[in-house]
Amino acid sequence: MSNKKPYKYPFFIECCKFETDVYWKQIFTECARGKFPAAISINDNNHVYKIYLKEKNGINHILPINDIYKLWTLIKEIFTNTLNICSDSELTKRKHEVRELNNNMIHKYDNWKISNNDKRRLFDMYANELAFRYKLNTNECCNLFTFLYDTYTNKKDVLSNKNIILNGKMIINITNLVYDIKNNKLTFYLLKN
């Protein structure tokens, strides 16, 4: 008699044959066991499986379990593009690509000549970039955006134009923004000028 517990969703194990990355093989194995990222749940209605994205207004996707390649593609797309889940090697590759794009285009501006709406959009994009990089959930990303934008608009002694490095119309760094990990929680704060 085998001590191995049968997989709850064995079709996810089949996806592993398309993977070379150990991280993704582990993700698909966990999905086969019924363990999903917090933002996801699976509904089984007479063997019609739907993946449910809680944070995206309850978006459903019917899982093509009869075509494992399509299933693998769909799950990878949802996990990477919607939930910003990626392996360390993928994250390193993305960072390298961004670094290459920005290599000789970094400018530090002391005076922004853009509207407040554009500034707000830039902070939103930067918060989303950090959310992707540090695997923050939607609520944490919104809190980070609010923290950065409110500090910029209300506390110029803490965050001003001289702390913000732009590349074209994109924030690529805030020089006095630091983060700390305590009790498995990522906390961002700004050093005073």
C-alpha positions in Angstrom: 0.0 0.0 0.0 1.4 3.4 -1.0 1.8 6.2 1.5 1.6 8.8 -1.2 -1.6 10.9 -1.1 -3.3 11.0 -4.5 -3.3 14.4 -6.2 -6.5 16.4 -5.9 -6.0 18.0 -9.4 -3.6 15.5 -11.2 -3.8 17.5 -14.5 -1.5 20.1 -12.9 1.2 17.5 -12.5 1.0 16.9 -16.3 2.0 20.6 -16.8 5.4 19.9 -15.2 6.5 18.1 -18.4 6.5 21.5 -20.2 8.6 23.1 -17.4 12.4 23.3 -17.1 12.3 25.7 -14.1 12.3 23.9 -10.7 10.3 26.8 -9.2 7.4 26.3 -11.6 7.5 22.5 -11.3 7.0 23.1 -7.5 4.1 25.6 -8.2 2.3 23.1 -10.4 2.9 20.3 -7.9 1.4 22.4 -5.2 -1.6 23.2 -7.4 -2.1 19.5 -8.0 -2.3 19.1 -4.2 -4.9 21.8 -4.1 -2.6 24.5 -2.7 -2.9 27.7 -4.6 -1.7 31.3 -4.2 -4.0 33.2 -1.9 -5.6 35.2 -4.7 -6.8 32.0 -6.5 -9.4 29.3 -5.9 -10.6 26.4 -8.1 -14.2 25.4 -8.6 -15.1 21.9 -9.7 -18.5 21.6 -11.3 -19.0 18.1 -12.7 -15.4 18.0 -13.9 -15.6 21.5 -15.5 -12.8 23.2 -13.6 -12.7 27.0 -13.3 -9.9 29.1 -11.8 -11.3 32.0 -9.8 -9.3 35.2 -9.3 -10.5 36.8 -6.1 -8.6 40.1 -6.4 -9.7 40.7 -10.0 -13.4 41.1 -9.4 -14.0 37.3 -9.5 -12.7 36.7 -13.0 -13.2 33.0 -14.0 -11.3 31.0 -16.5 -12.4 27.5 -17.6 -9.4 25.2 -17.4 -8.7 23.3 -20.6 -7.8 20.0 -18.7 -8.1 18.0 -21.9 -5.3 20.0 -23.5 -2.4 20.1 -21.0 -0.3 22.5 -23.1 -3.1 25.0 -23.2 -3.6 24.5 -19.5 0.1 25.1 -18.8 0.0 28.2 -20.9 -3.1 29.6 -19.3 -1.9 29.0 -15.7 1.6 30.5 -16.5 -0.1 33.6 -18.0 -2.4 34.1 -15.1 0.3 33.5 -12.5 2.9 35.7 -14.2 0.8 38.5 -15.8 -2.1 38.8 -13.3 -0.5 37.7 -10.0 3.1 38.8 -10.8 4.4 35.4 -9.7 7.8 34.5 -11.2 10.9 32.5 -10.4 14.1 34.0 -9.3 15.7 33.4 -12.7 12.7 35.1 -14.5 13.0 38.1 -12.1 16.7 38.3 -12.7 16.1 38.2 -16.5 13.5 41.0 -16.2 15.8 43.2 -14.1 18.6 42.7 -16.6 16.3 43.7 -19.5 15.2 46.8 -17.7 18.8 47.7 -16.8 19.8 47.3 -20.4 17.0 49.6 -21.6 17.9 52.2 -19.0 21.6 51.9 -19.3 22.5 55.3 -20.9 19.2 57.0 -20.4 19.1 57.9 -16.7 18.5 61.5 -15.9 17.9 63.2 -12.6 15.5 66.1 -12.8 15.3 68.9 -10.2 12.3 70.4 -11.8 9.5 68.3 -13.3 7.6 70.0 -16.1 4.6 67.7 -16.0 1.0 67.9 -14.7 0.0 66.6 -11.3 -2.1 63.9 -13.0 1.0 62.7 -14.8 3.0 62.8 -11.6 0.3 60.7 -10.0 0.5 58.2 -12.9 4.2 58.0 -12.5 4.0 57.1 -8.8 1.3 54.6 -9.6 3.5 52.9 -12.2 6.5 52.9 -9.8 4.4 51.4 -7.0 3.2 48.7 -9.5 6.8 48.0 -10.5 7.8 47.6 -6.8 4.8 45.4 -6.2 5.9 43.1 -9.0 9.5 43.1 -7.8 8.6 42.4 -4.2 5.5 40.3 -4.9 3.1 42.6 -3.1 -0.6 42.0 -3.2 -3.0 44.6 -4.6 -3.7 46.1 -1.2 0.0 46.5 -0.4 0.6 48.1 -3.8 -2.2 50.6 -3.2 -0.8 51.4 0.2 2.6 51.9 -1.2 1.3 54.2 -3.9 -0.7 56.3 -1.4 2.4 56.5 0.9 4.7 57.7 -1.8 2.3 60.1 -3.5 1.0 61.6 -0.3 4.5 62.1 1.0 5.6 63.7 -2.2 2.7 66.1 -2.3 2.6 66.9 1.5 6.2 66.5 2.8 8.7 68.0 0.5 11.4 67.8 3.2 11.1 64.0 3.0 10.4 63.3 -0.7 11.1 65.9 -3.4 12.1 66.0 -7.0 15.8 65.7 -6.1 15.2 62.2 -4.7 13.4 60.9 -7.8 15.3 59.6 -10.8 13.4 59.5 -14.0 14.0 57.8 -17.3 11.9 59.7 -19.8 8.5 59.7 -18.2 9.1 56.8 -15.8 10.3 56.8 -12.2 13.2 54.3 -12.0 14.4 55.0 -8.5 13.6 57.0 -5.4 17.0 57.5 -3.8 15.8 57.7 -0.2 13.3 54.9 -0.4 14.4 51.9 1.6 12.7 48.7 2.7 13.0 46.4 5.7 11.8 42.8 6.1 10.7 42.0 9.7 8.6 39.0 10.6 8.2 38.1 6.9 6.6 41.5 6.2 8.1 44.0 3.8 8.0 47.6 5.1 8.9 50.6 3.0 10.0 53.9 4.5 11.7 57.1 3.4 14.9 58.5 4.8 14.8 62.3 5.6 16.8 64.5 3.2 
